[in-house]
């Protein structure tokens, strides 16, 4: 209480001295951010709907050269406002509205170093960042003092604060019991308020995780510059020597620290705050950047019936040509070939590994020529095993080589525990490297799909060739472990995907792996594929093409499992290049329904956890005055993810926007619908 009174006195003193009020509200007035300066220490608080949301929380940075967490004086406060729209070449929504108010707090440290703290407040949340203007050539960042002192306990969904991997199960915990968490961290309060803490525009800086200080008070913890061991907890090791987090120029800015706020779970999904906190595209001509559907040599490797290299090699010339033919015949724009490289074998590559040398049984010239002849985008795969230095040495040469072959799609991988040289995957070195790859790829008109890279923070607005990324447990876990739970797919849209698209690679039709029975198991790690399964119904796999957004959307199963299958018509009709998207209803970890418009067609997807549900779905999203043919891909009445996953039905009916559909979802199931306007 004493601290709050002192902060109030500090706020009143700022107002009394003639400066503009240290308060900024969202355009609709629902969110208010207040700034304080008490004894030279900056802090902030947030109110939502007139009630405390974040109590006064400290701000600041600590560098070896200057402690920028205190000893400040206020120089000025400047307010501004913006309202407009912008258009992106692809995305859940092509046209984005940006309405915000800004408060720029300019401080001066006793050393003479100016520091600006910039707050932007939107109707759906806020972001703030530090902008340092030191005369030092280089600063060594040791810590960040940013706090998030939530006023009330909440339910949280999060991943552990692991600086090397996001591929963990989501935890559901009271906020007060959460020791550490990677972001996005999603929260829900008893009054229905939802929030997500994350970051935007992460470039030359390490990632932020949240570390508990006490109760519902959390502190930003930055990934270390070098490994401190396999850390999964948010507390630094006790040491006389402070841990270095980053080396930055004297003039630098951090990523935005973001808090999305909504009165419903789907309100978070429909937010564009992360994108709005990124800069406009740096690529002038984006006409070559196009969303695609793709298939490829991939799932067989995780099932263990083929290998990345050596015996039982999957990516052969013969197999590649077959996949290209299948794509061309089924309205699919791209094909991925993992394991085309010579000497690649799982996560281990020989020291002389060359990113331009194909395996002996893969004729790269023949395959790329054939793909171009058929109008199919060839997606190459560069697995580094975390050896960033080797990839950097060959990067420009390998991208020039790919461009020369007409390759305009690149999937990268960084399998392993961390990056070579002792760097964490999510530290500053990793962040810089992943961005370097994207920018070099852009020079050669190559689209990027990043696996085991840094989490999405909206950079796709500025570099729209960074199409999609993994950064969570994807489909492959279903090939060699007990697999992702039925709840996983209803958690991802409200957590991981709030940062941006995910290459989850949905679409397994043979969910019990019946069609690999009798085939040799050539994988030596993980559980045998024959002992694994996908923990969904078949129809949920179809619905996930809509629900789990990616502008490069894969049908991951073996093409033999799609040939002649009536339900594969949905993917043939599906368009990855949508114009508008809306999450209609849902709850975190329970269910979700989403509709996406592509031109004059609509694609609907709904999925549920292990609990069966019936949704009432008004079709008010359809266009006025148009009658549509709805093709419905539904779980059969007796379908169940565990006992009867293959049971489905396809039916058609005519609908308009005045109609309401009853959507039946089996336990662990889903429903997918295409709406075609009738002429």
C-alpha positions in Angstrom: 0.0 0.0 0.0 2.8 2.4 0.9 4.5 1.8 -2.5 1.2 2.5 -4.3 0.8 5.8 -2.4 4.3 6.9 -3.2 3.7 6.1 -6.9 0.5 8.1 -6.9 2.4 11.0 -5.4 5.1 10.6 -8.1 2.4 10.7 -10.8 0.8 13.8 -9.3 4.2 15.5 -9.1 4.8 14.8 -12.8 1.5 16.4 -13.7 2.1 19.3 -11.4 5.4 20.2 -13.0 3.6 21.1 -16.2 4.4 18.0 -18.3 1.7 16.3 -20.3 -0.1 13.7 -18.2 1.8 10.4 -17.9 -1.3 8.5 -18.9 -2.4 7.1 -22.2 -5.6 5.2 -23.1 -6.7 3.1 -25.9 -8.9 4.8 -28.6 -12.0 3.3 -27.1 -10.9 4.2 -23.6 -11.1 0.7 -22.2 -7.3 0.3 -21.5 -5.3 2.9 -19.6 -1.5 2.8 -19.1 0.1 5.1 -16.4 3.8 5.9 -16.1 5.6 6.7 -12.8 9.0 7.9 -11.9 9.8 7.3 -8.2 13.3 8.2 -6.9 14.6 7.9 -10.4 13.1 4.4 -11.0 10.5 4.1 -13.9 7.4 1.9 -13.6 4.0 1.5 -15.2 0.5 0.2 -14.5 -2.4 -0.9 -16.6 -6.2 -0.6 -15.9 -8.8 -2.4 -18.0 -12.4 -1.2 -17.9 -11.6 1.0 -15.0 -10.2 -1.8 -12.8 -6.5 -2.6 -12.0 -5.1 -5.1 -14.4 -1.3 -4.7 -13.9 -0.2 -3.0 -10.6 2.8 -0.7 -10.7 5.6 -2.7 -12.2 9.3 -1.7 -12.6 10.9 -0.9 -15.9 14.5 -0.7 -17.0 17.6 -2.4 -18.4 21.0 -3.2 -16.9 24.1 -3.0 -19.0 27.7 -3.6 -17.8 28.5 0.0 -18.8 25.5 1.7 -17.4 22.7 0.6 -15.0 19.7 1.9 -16.9 17.1 0.8 -14.4 17.3 3.8 -12.1 18.8 7.3 -11.6 16.6 8.8 -14.3 15.1 12.3 -14.6 12.1 13.0 -16.8 12.9 15.1 -19.9 9.5 15.1 -21.7 6.3 13.2 -22.4 4.9 13.3 -25.9 1.5 12.0 -26.9 0.3 11.1 -30.5 -2.4 9.2 -32.1 -2.8 7.1 -35.3 -5.7 5.6 -37.3 -5.4 3.9 -40.6 -5.3 0.7 -42.5 -2.6 -1.2 -44.4 -2.5 -4.2 -46.8 -0.3 -7.2 -46.5 0.5 -9.6 -49.5 -0.8 -12.6 -47.5 -2.2 -13.3 -44.1 -5.2 -14.3 -42.1 -6.6 -10.9 -43.2 -5.2 -8.9 -46.1 -6.5 -5.5 -44.8 -5.4 -4.6 -41.3 -6.7 -1.8 -39.2 -4.2 0.1 -37.0 -5.7 2.4 -34.4 -3.5 3.3 -31.4 -2.4 6.1 -29.1 1.2 6.5 -28.2 3.0 7.9 -25.2 6.7 8.5 -25.5 8.4 9.0 -22.2 11.9 10.5 -22.7 14.2 10.0 -19.7 17.8 11.0 -19.1 20.1 8.9 -17.0 22.6 10.5 -14.6 25.4 9.4 -17.0 23.8 11.6 -19.7 22.4 8.7 -21.7 18.9 9.4 -23.0 16.4 6.5 -22.9 12.9 6.6 -24.4 10.2 4.2 -23.2 7.5 4.1 -25.9 4.0 2.9 -25.1 1.4 2.1 -27.8 -2.1 1.3 -26.7 -4.7 -0.3 -28.9 -8.3 -1.4 -28.3 -7.0 -5.0 -28.1 -3.9 -4.4 -25.9 -0.6 -2.6 -25.6 3.1 -2.7 -26.4 6.1 -0.9 -25.0 9.8 -1.0 -25.7 13.1 0.7 -24.7 15.0 2.9 -27.1 18.5 3.6 -25.8 20.7 6.5 -27.2 24.1 5.9 -25.6 27.3 7.4 -26.9 29.0 4.2 -26.1 30.0 2.1 -29.2 28.8 -1.1 -27.6 26.7 -2.0 -24.6 26.7 -5.4 -22.8 23.2 -6.2 -21.7 23.1 -8.1 -18.4 19.5 -7.9 -17.4 16.1 -6.5 -18.1 14.0 -5.2 -15.1 10.6 -5.2 -16.8 7.9 -6.5 -14.5 4.3 -7.7 -15.0 2.6 -7.5 -11.6 -0.8 -8.9 -12.4 -3.5 -7.6 -10.0 -5.3 -10.9 -9.7 -4.6 -14.6 -10.1 -5.7 -16.3 -13.3 -5.6 -19.6 -15.2 -2.5 -19.8 -17.5 -1.5 -21.8 -20.5 2.2 -21.8 -21.3 5.3 -23.6 -22.3 8.3 -23.9 -20.0 10.9 -21.1 -20.1 13.3 -23.2 -22.2 15.8 -21.2 -24.3 16.4 -24.1 -26.7 13.1 -25.6 -27.5 9.4 -24.8 -27.7 8.5 -28.5 -28.3 6.9 -29.2 -25.0 3.4 -30.0 -23.7 1.3 -26.9 -22.8 0.8 -26.6 -19.0 -2.5 -25.4 -17.5 -1.7 -23.8 -14.1 -2.9 -21.0 -11.8 -0.8 -18.0 -12.6 0.4 -17.9 -9.0 1.9 -21.4 -9.4 3.7 -20.7 -12.7 7.5 -20.5 -12.0 8.6 -19.7 -15.6 7.1 -19.6 -19.0 8.0 -18.9 -22.6 5.7 -16.5 -24.5 3.0 -16.2 -25.7 1.6 -16.9 -22.2 -2.2 -16.9 -22.3 -4.3 -16.0 -19.3 -8.0 -16.2 -18.4 -9.7 -14.6 -15.4 -13.0 -15.6 -13.7 -14.8 -12.5 -15.2 -14.0 -13.7 -18.8 -11.1 -11.4 -19.4 -8.3 -13.0 -21.5 -4.8 -11.8 -22.1 -1.6 -12.9 -23.8 1.9 -11.7 -22.9 4.4 -11.9 -25.7 6.8 -9.7 -27.7 6.9 -8.2 -31.2 9.6 -7.2 -33.7 12.3 -9.4 -32.1 15.5 -8.7 -34.1 19.0 -8.1 -32.7 18.1 -9.2 -29.1 17.5 -12.4 -27.2 14.1 -13.8 -26.5 12.2 -12.9 -23.4 10.6 -15.5 -21.0 8.7 -14.8 -17.8 10.2 -15.7 -14.5 8.1 -15.6 -11.3 9.3 -13.1 -8.6 6.4 -13.8 -6.2 2.8 -14.7 -6.5 1.4 -13.1 -9.7 4.4 -10.8 -10.2 6.7 -11.8 -13.1 10.0 -10.4 -14.4 11.3 -10.5 -18.0 14.3 -12.9 -18.3 16.4 -12.7 -21.4 18.1 -15.7 -23.0 21.8 -15.8 -22.3 24.3 -15.1 -25.0 26.0 -18.5 -24.4 24.6 -21.6 -22.8 24.3 -21.9 -19.1 23.4 -25.6 -19.4 20.1 -27.0 -20.5 18.1 -24.4 -18.6 14.4 -24.8 -18.3 13.8 -22.6 -15.2 13.6 -18.9 -15.2 16.2 -18.2 -12.5 19.8 -17.3 -13.3 22.5 -19.5 -11.7 24.2 -18.0 -8.7 27.5 -16.6 -9.9 29.8 -13.8 -9.0 30.0 -12.9 -12.7 26.7 -11.6 -14.2 25.4 -13.5 -17.2 25.8 -11.7 -20.5 22.5 -11.6 -22.4 23.4 -9.5 -25.5 26.0 -7.2 -27.1 24.3 -4.2 -28.7 25.3 -0.9 -30.3 25.0 2.2 -28.1 22.0 3.2 -30.2 19.5 0.3 -30.0 15.9 -0.7 -29.3 14.5 -3.8 -27.7 11.6 -5.8 -29.0 8.1 -4.6 -28.0 6.8 -6.2 -24.8 3.2 -6.9 -25.6 0.0 -7.7 -23.8 -3.0 -8.6 -25.9 -6.3 -8.2 -24.1 -9.8 -9.4 -25.0 -13.1 -10.2 -23.4 -13.2 -13.7 -25.0 -10.7 -16.4 -26.0 -11.5 -15.8 -29.8 -10.9 -12.1 -29.2 -7.2 -12.9 -28.8 -7.2 -14.9 -32.0 -8.7 -12.1 -33.9 -6.2 -9.5 -32.7 -3.7 -7.9 -35.1 -1.7 -6.2 -32.3 1.5 -8.2 -32.9 1.5 -7.3 -36.6 0.7 -3.6 -36.0 3.8 -3.3 -33.8 6.1 -4.4 -36.7 7.4 -2.1 -39.5 6.0 -2.1 -43.1 7.5 -4.5 -45.6 11.1 -3.9 -46.6 10.5 -6.0 -49.8 9.2 -3.6 -52.5 8.0 -6.1 -55.0 6.1 -8.9 -53.2 4.4 -10.3 -56.2 6.5 -13.5 -56.0 5.5 -14.2 -52.5 2.4 -16.5 -52.7 0.7 -18.8 -50.2 0.7 -22.4 -51.3 -0.5 -25.9 -50.5 2.2 -28.5 -50.5 2.9 -32.2 -50.0 6.2 -34.0 -49.9 8.7 -36.7 -48.8 8.5 -36.2 -45.0 6.0 -38.3 -43.1 7.5 -41.6 -44.1 10.7 -40.5 -42.4 9.0 -39.9 -39.1 6.9 -43.1 -39.4 10.3 -44.9 -39.8 9.6 -46.7 -43.1 12.1 -44.6 -45.0 15.3 -42.6 -44.0 16.8 -39.2 -44.7 19.8 -40.9 -46.2 21.6 -44.2 -46.7 19.6 -47.4 -46.9 15.8 -47.0 -47.4 16.4 -43.5 -48.7 13.1 -41.6 -49.1 13.9 -38.7 -51.3 14.9 -40.5 -54.5 14.5 -39.1 -58.0 11.7 -41.6 -58.8 9.8 -40.7 -55.7 10.2 -37.0 -56.3 8.7 -37.2 -59.8 5.7 -39.2 -58.4 5.0 -36.5 -55.8 5.3 -33.7 -58.5 2.8 -35.6 -60.7 0.4 -36.0 -57.7 0.6 -32.3 -56.8 0.0 -31.2 -60.4 -3.1 -33.5 -60.6 -4.6 -32.3 -57.3 -4.4 -28.5 -57.3 -1.4 -28.5 -55.0 1.3 -25.9 -55.7 4.4 -27.2 -54.0 6.4 -30.3 -53.1 9.0 -30.6 -50.2 11.9 -33.1 -50.4 13.6 -33.8 -47.1 16.7 -35.9 -47.2 17.7 -34.9 -50.7 21.2 -34.0 -49.5 24.2 -36.3 -49.6 25.4 -37.7 -46.3 22.5 -36.4 -44.3 21.2 -38.9 -41.7 18.8 -37.6 -39.1 20.3 -35.0 -36.8 23.9 -35.8 -37.7 25.8 -34.5 -40.7 29.4 -35.3 -41.7 31.9 -32.5 -41.2 32.2 -31.8 -44.9 28.5 -31.5 -45.4 27.6 -29.4 -48.4 24.2 -27.8 -48.7 24.3 -28.0 -52.5 25.3 -31.7 -52.9 22.4 -34.1 -53.6 22.3 -37.7 -52.7 23.6 -40.1 -55.4 20.0 -41.3 -56.1 18.5 -37.8 -56.4 19.0 -36.0 -59.7 18.4 -32.4 -58.6 18.5 -31.0 -62.2 16.0 -33.5 -63.4 13.7 -33.0 -60.5 13.8 -29.2 -60.6 13.3 -29.2 -64.4 10.3 -31.5 -64.0 8.8 -29.4 -61.2 9.1 -26.2 -63.3 7.6 -28.0 -66.4 4.6 -29.0 -64.2 4.2 -25.6 -62.6 5.1 -26.9 -59.1 7.2 -25.0 -56.5 10.2 -27.0 -55.4 10.8 -26.6 -51.7 14.3 -27.5 -50.7 15.3 -28.5 -47.2 18.5 -27.4 -45.4 19.0 -29.1 -42.1 21.9 -27.7 -40.2 21.9 -29.8 -37.1 22.4 -26.5 -35.2 25.8 -25.9 -37.0 25.0 -22.2 -37.7 28.7 -21.4 -38.6 28.8 -24.0 -41.3 25.5 -22.8 -42.8 26.6 -19.2 -42.7 29.8 -20.1 -44.6 27.7 -21.7 -47.4 24.6 -19.6 -47.1 25.0 -17.2 -50.0 26.5 -19.8 -52.3 23.8 -22.3 -51.5 21.0 -19.8 -52.0 22.5 -18.7 -55.4 22.7 -22.3 -56.4 19.0 -22.8 -55.4 17.9 -19.7 -57.3 19.8 -20.9 -60.4 17.8 -24.1 -60.3 14.5 -22.2 -60.0 14.0 -23.1 -56.3 11.9 -20.5 -54.6 11.0 -22.4 -51.3 13.3 -23.2 -48.4 12.6 -25.1 -45.3 15.4 -24.8 -42.7 16.1 -27.0 -39.7 18.2 -26.8 -36.5 17.7 -30.2 -34.9 19.6 -30.8 -31.7 19.8 -29.4 -28.2 21.3 -26.0 -29.1 23.5 -24.2 -31.6 27.1 -25.2 -32.1 29.6 -23.0 -30.2 27.5 -23.1 -27.0 24.8 -20.7 -28.1 21.2 -21.2 -27.1 18.8 -21.5 -30.0 16.7 -18.5 -28.8 19.6 -16.2 -27.8 20.9 -13.2 -29.7 23.2 -15.3 -32.0 20.3 -17.5 -33.1 17.9 -14.5 -33.6 20.5 -12.8 -35.8 21.2 -15.9 -37.8 17.5 -16.8 -38.5 17.0 -13.2 -39.7 20.1 -13.2 -41.9 18.8 -16.3 -43.6 15.4 -14.6 -44.3 17.0 -11.5 -45.7 19.4 -13.4 -47.9 16.6 -15.5 -49.2 14.5 -12.4 -50.0 17.3 -11.1 -52.2 16.8 -14.3 -54.3 13.0 -14.4 -54.2 13.0 -17.5 -51.9 10.2 -18.0 -49.3 11.2 -19.5 -46.0 9.7 -22.1 -43.7 11.7 -22.2 -40.5 11.9 -25.1 -38.1 13.5 -25.1 -34.7 13.9 -21.3 -35.1 12.9 -18.3 -32.9 9.2 -17.9 -32.1 7.0 -15.7 -34.3 6.8 -12.0 -33.3 5.2 -10.5 -36.4 8.3 -10.1 -38.5 6.3 -11.5 -41.4 4.9 -8.0 -41.9 8.4 -6.5 -42.5 9.8 -9.6 -44.2 6.8 -11.3 -45.8 9.0 -14.0 -47.4 9.3 -15.5 -43.8 6.0 -17.4 -44.4 5.7 -19.8 -41.5 7.7 -21.6 -38.8 7.3 -24.5 -36.4 8.2 -23.4 -32.8 5.9 -25.9 -31.0 5.2 -29.6 -30.9 4.2 -30.4 -34.5 2.8 -33.4 -36.3 6.0 -35.4 -36.3 5.6 -36.3 -32.6 2.7 -38.5 -33.6 5.1 -40.6 -35.7 7.5 -41.7 -33.0 5.9 -41.1 -29.6 2.6 -41.3 -27.9 1.7 -38.2 -29.9 0.1 -34.9 -29.2 -3.0 -35.0 -27.0 -6.5 -34.2 -28.3 -6.3 -31.0 -26.4 -3.1 -29.8 -28.2 -4.9 -28.5 -31.3 -7.4 -26.5 -29.3 -4.6 -24.9 -27.3 -2.3 -23.8 -30.2 -4.7 -21.2 -31.7 -4.9 -19.4 -28.4 -1.2 -19.6 -27.6 1.5 -20.3 -30.1 -0.5 -19.0 -33.1 -1.0 -15.7 -31.5 2.5 -14.9 -32.5 2.0 -15.9 -36.2 1.5 -18.9 -38.6 2.7 -22.4 -37.7 3.9 -25.1 -40.0 2.1 -27.8 -38.0 1.8 -30.0 -41.1 -1.7 -31.5 -40.6 -3.5 -33.9 -42.7 -2.8 -37.5 -41.7 -5.7 -39.7 -43.0 -4.2 -43.1 -41.9 -4.5 -42.0 -38.3 -3.9 -45.6 -36.9 -1.1 -46.3 -39.4 -2.8 -49.3 -40.8 -1.1 -48.9 -44.2 2.5 -49.3 -42.8 1.8 -52.7 -41.3 4.4 -55.2 -42.6 6.8 -52.5 -43.8 10.3 -52.6 -42.3 11.0 -50.1 -39.5 14.3 -48.4 -40.3 14.3 -45.7 -37.7 16.5 -46.5 -34.6 15.2 -43.7 -32.3 11.8 -43.1 -30.7 8.9 -45.6 -30.6 8.3 -47.8 -33.7 5.8 -46.2 -36.0 3.6 -49.2 -35.7 3.1 -48.6 -32.0 2.1 -44.9 -32.5 -1.0 -43.2 -33.8 -2.6 -39.8 -34.3 -4.9 -38.8 -31.5 -7.7 -37.3 -33.6 -10.5 -38.4 -35.9 -9.8 -38.2 -39.6 -12.2 -35.2 -40.0 -10.3 -33.3 -37.3 -7.2 -33.6 -39.5 -9.2 -32.0 -42.4 -10.5 -29.2 -40.1 -7.0 -28.4 -38.9 -6.1 -27.2 -42.4 -8.4 -24.3 -41.6 -7.9 -23.9 -37.9 -4.1 -24.1 -37.7 -3.2 -21.3 -40.0 -0.2 -21.3 -42.3 0.2 -19.7 -45.7 2.3 -22.7 -46.6 -0.1 -25.5 -45.6 0.9 -29.1 -45.9 -1.0 -32.3 -46.5 1.6 -34.4 -44.7 0.4 -38.0 -45.2 1.8 -40.4 -47.8 0.3 -39.6 -51.1 -0.9 -43.2 -51.4 -3.3 -42.5 -48.5 -4.9 -39.6 -50.4 -5.2 -41.3 -53.8 -8.9 -42.0 -54.5 -10.0 -40.8 -51.0 -13.3 -38.8 -51.2 -12.4 -36.7 -48.2 -9.2 -35.4 -49.9 -11.4 -33.3 -52.1 -11.5 -30.7 -49.3 -7.7 -30.1 -49.7 -8.1 -29.9 -53.5 -10.7 -27.2 -53.0 -8.9 -25.4 -50.2 -7.2 -22.1 -50.8 -4.2 -21.2 -48.6 -4.4 -17.6 -49.8 -7.2 -16.2 -47.8 -8.5 -12.6 -47.7 -10.4 -12.5 -44.4 -10.4 -14.8 -41.3 -12.5 -14.8 -38.1 -12.4 -17.0 -35.1 -16.1 -17.5 -34.4 -16.3 -19.2 -31.0 -14.3 -21.3 -28.6 -12.4 -21.7 -25.3 -8.7 -22.2 -24.7 -7.9 -25.9 -24.7 -11.5 -27.0 -25.4 -12.7 -26.1 -28.9 -12.6 -23.5 -31.7 -14.3 -22.7 -34.9 -12.8 -20.5 -37.6 -13.9 -19.3 -41.0 -11.6 -18.0 -43.8 -12.7 -16.3 -47.0 -10.7 -16.7 -50.2 -12.3 -14.6 -53.0 -15.9 -15.6 -53.2 -15.5 -18.9 -51.3 -15.5 -19.6 -47.6 -13.7 -22.4 -45.7 -14.9 -23.4 -42.2 -13.1 -25.5 -39.6 -14.1 -26.5 -36.1 -12.3 -28.9 -33.7 -12.7 -30.1 -30.1 -10.7 -31.8 -27.4 -11.5 -35.2 -26.1 -15.0 -34.0 -25.2 -17.7 -34.3 -27.9 -19.6 -31.1 -28.6 -22.4 -29.6 -30.7 -22.0 -26.0 -31.8 -24.7 -23.7 -33.1 -23.1 -21.7 -35.9 -24.9 -18.7 -37.5 -23.7 -18.2 -41.1 -23.8 -14.5 -40.9 -20.2 -14.4 -42.2 -21.5 -15.4 -45.7 -22.1 -12.7 -48.3 -25.5 -10.9 -48.5 -27.8 -12.1 -51.3 -25.8 -15.2 -52.2 -26.9 -18.8 -52.0 -24.0 -21.2 -51.3 -23.5 -24.9 -51.8 -22.1 -26.2 -48.5 -20.0 -29.4 -48.7 -19.8 -30.7 -45.2 -17.1 -33.1 -44.0 -18.3 -34.4 -40.7 -17.6 -36.9 -38.0 -20.0 -39.8 -38.3 -22.5 -40.1 -35.3 -20.4 -42.9 -33.8 -17.0 -41.4 -34.5 -14.5 -41.2 -31.6 -10.8 -40.3 -31.8 -9.8 -43.3 -29.7 -12.2 -46.1 -30.8 -13.6 -45.1 -34.2 -11.4 -42.4 -35.7 -12.0 -43.2 -39.4 -15.8 -42.8 -39.4 -16.9 -39.8 -41.4 -19.6 -38.6 -43.8 -19.8 -36.0 -46.6 -23.1 -34.2 -47.4 -24.2 -31.2 -49.3 -26.9 -28.5 -48.7 -27.8 -25.1 -49.9 -27.4 -22.2 -47.4 -27.5 -18.4 -47.1 -26.3 -16.0 -44.4 -29.7 -16.2 -42.7 -29.2 -19.9 -41.9 -27.7 -21.5 -38.8 -25.9 -24.8 -38.9 -25.7 -27.4 -36.1 -22.1 -28.6 -36.0 -21.5 -32.0 -34.5 -18.0 -32.7 -33.2 -17.1 -36.2 -32.0 -14.7 -36.6 -29.1 -11.3 -35.6 -30.5 -13.1 -34.7 -33.7 -13.9 -31.8 -36.0 -15.9 -30.6 -38.9 -14.8 -28.8 -42.2 -17.1 -27.1 -44.7 -16.5 -25.5 -48.1 -19.0 -22.8 -49.2 -19.2 -22.3 -52.9 -21.4 -19.6 -54.4 -24.1 -21.0 -56.6 -24.3 -19.3 -60.0 
